[in-house]
Amino acid sequence: MLRKKQYHNLSGCIAGIYRHSRNNINRYIKSNGIRGTQNDLIIHLYDHPGLSQRQIARDLCVDPSLLARDLKALIEQGLVSREQNPSDRRVNVITLTGKGSDIAQDRIKAINGWWAELFDENPQIDPDGLYKELRCVYNRLLTADA
């Protein structure tokens, strides 16, 4: 049983899982000059098209200025587009291009394959339970920031 004085280990585990998965997945995909956060951004846009920059920064817990830098790089590569929202010109709506969507699909396939292999090799891990618990924490953090 995890004790309160050990809760800091949760952060270490989550960070380690993220880095480990990214490092392994990067072996199976071409980088195309796309960095870690940019990968996360492309996948998030694939799953949630038409978000504003503000929504993306909130969802991914990314500093808005760093997000703007990553978006600029992805726009220059022709992977995303940024358009002003016609109903509110202060808001930029971000969408994947066809090329960006293709890359997102490849990366999602690689990520899903990595997790499937991990769960196949470790049947004691309940993927549904793990997802449910992590999703609960993530959703709670999003509502706390709102």
Helices and strands as residue ranges (DSSP letters): G 4-6, H 8-26, H 36-47, E 51-52, H 53-60, H 64-76, E 80-85, E 88-96, H 98-121, H 127-145
